[in-house]
Amino acid sequence: MKVIDLLDVFEIFSHPNDLYIMIGKGDHSGKYGFLISRGVSQKFKIILCGGSVYDNIDDVEKMIKKILVTSRSICLRELKNTESVLYPMYDPIRKLEVLTPKMINRIVKELNKKHAVDTKTL
């Protein structure tokens, strides 16, 4: 898995209606991995790909939820930090729809059912 950076976190946080998240099983290992990308409008540009290292789907769902919750919390903190590169976006972002706890729970619930979520259709 690549290291997730601040811009990746911000992309997840600021585009809650244009994400595609899926869980899949590796070919050889039999373990599970995940993918978080932008949706169809950005041609499924990959944001984060977690390799097939998880023993079961529950572990993958927990990791995805942790990534979403952490993305939200980091962005909320950074948008208010006057030293942050994100600070100039604070006023404009307040007018946009961003990733909310309710949406995170809906994503995880949908992943549990179908192992893939297109947030545009949630």
TACOR-V556651 format. One record per residue. N is the residue number from 1. SS is DSSP state (@ for helix, = for strand, . for the rest). Layout:
BEGIN
N	SS
N	SS
END
This chain:
BEGIN
1	.
2	.
3	.
4	.
5	.
6	@
7	@
8	@
9	@
10	@
11	@
12	@
13	@
14	@
15	.
16	.
17	.
18	.
19	=
20	=
21	=
22	=
23	=
24	=
25	=
26	.
27	.
28	.
29	.
30	.
31	.
32	=
33	=
34	=
35	=
36	=
37	=
38	=
39	.
40	@
41	@
42	@
43	.
44	.
45	.
46	=
47	=
48	=
49	=
50	=
51	=
52	=
53	=
54	=
55	.
56	.
57	@
58	@
59	@
60	@
61	@
62	@
63	@
64	@
65	@
66	@
67	@
68	@
69	@
70	@
71	@
72	@
73	@
74	@
75	@
76	@
77	@
78	@
79	@
80	@
81	.
82	.
83	.
84	.
85	.
86	.
87	@
88	@
89	@
90	@
91	@
92	@
93	@
94	@
95	.
96	.
97	.
98	.
99	.
100	.
101	@
102	@
103	@
104	@
105	@
106	@
107	@
108	@
109	@
110	@
111	@
112	@
113	@
114	@
115	.
116	=
117	=
118	=
119	@
120	@
121	@
122	.
END
